[in-house]
Amino acid sequence: MTAGAFEIVFAVPMECNACVESITNVLKPLQGIDKFDINLKSNLVTTEGSLPPSEIVKAIQSTGRDAIIRGTGKPNSAAVCILESFDPKDRFKPVKGLARIVQVSPQNVFVDLTVNGLPKGTYYPSIRATGNLSEGALSTGKLFYPLDPIYVNEPSNASTTINSLGASTTEDSPKQLYAGQSFLYAKLTPNEIIGRSIILSRLQDEVTKDSLVGVIARSAGAWENDKQVCSCSGKTVWQERTDAKAHGVAV
């Protein structure tokens, strides 16, 4: 295993050996994957390496199959943060971003940040001192840890016009929306940031009312989440996946 490598488990619908072969063909050439295993019987794909989870999902999806991340890293080593707008005008709009965080060394985490449905530009993510979202990003407290900027310049798959993060779009003058992705390391541990928040602002070193924000929550490690049906909703993982996509959580 290379330095900084971690394990990821994906649920992938597969029907036959042809499915296994097609997934093998897209994973094998990827730089950053040390090894992988495809279990047709359990519909699971396991990878080990340093490639971001979102990149592996994209590769699997290129075969025409979906992939759900079921766990990342060792127990108590992973976290997740869903970024939303708390601006009243965006109340019923989809989720705009998702940060997956996994510990890759005793004092380092890897952050896989994906955003979608935003105006083109440079955005500034940061980890804040608290997870208080009573006033959206404005109530999250002082800066805890700065993160590198993310450049949003890829065509978006968002289907609605979203007026957020300083955009001045209206029904009469729609603005093209874009997506972006950032992969970075931070000198932190999951335990230091669970319960804090991540914000995404259009302005460097400034928290604005329309900044995206979300609380950092603990996420399952590899092999810690083997449920197929949610005990709360009664839905299968694939039905939950459909609901998540409808709300903008696509990774």
HELIX and SHEET records of a PDB file:
HELIX    1   1 ASN A   17  LEU A   27  1                                  11    
HELIX    2   2 PRO A   53  GLN A   61  1                                   9    
HELIX    3   3 PRO A   88  ASP A   90  5                                   3    
HELIX    4   4 GLY A  136  SER A  139  5                                   4    
HELIX    5   5 PRO A  190  ILE A  193  1                                   4    
HELIX    6   6 VAL A  237  ALA A  246  1                                  10    
SHEET    1   A 4 ILE A  33  ASN A  39  0                                        
SHEET    2   A 4 LEU A  44  GLY A  49 -1                                        
SHEET    3   A 4 PHE A   6  ALA A  11 -1                                        
SHEET    4   A 4 ILE A  68  THR A  72 -1                                        
SHEET    1   B 9 LEU A 143  PRO A 146  0                                        
SHEET    2   B 9 GLY A 121  ARG A 128 -1                                        
SHEET    3   B 9 SER A 197  SER A 201 -1                                        
SHEET    4   B 9 LEU A 212  VAL A 215 -1                                        
SHEET    5   B 9 ALA A  78  SER A  85 -1                                        
SHEET    6   B 9 GLY A  97  SER A 105 -1                                        
SHEET    7   B 9 ASN A 108  LEU A 118 -1                                        
SHEET    8   B 9 TYR A 178  ALA A 186 -1                                        
SHEET    9   B 9 GLU A 154  PRO A 155 -1                                        
SHEET    1   C 6 LEU A 143  PRO A 146  0                                        
SHEET    2   C 6 GLY A 121  ARG A 128 -1                                        
SHEET    3   C 6 SER A 197  SER A 201 -1                                        
SHEET    4   C 6 LEU A 212  VAL A 215 -1                                        
SHEET    5   C 6 ALA A  78  SER A  85 -1                                        
SHEET    6   C 6 ALA A 217  SER A 219 -1                                        
SHEET    1   D 3 LEU A 143  PRO A 146  0                                        
SHEET    2   D 3 GLY A 121  ARG A 128 -1                                        
SHEET    3   D 3 ILE A 150  VAL A 152 -1                                        
END                                                                             
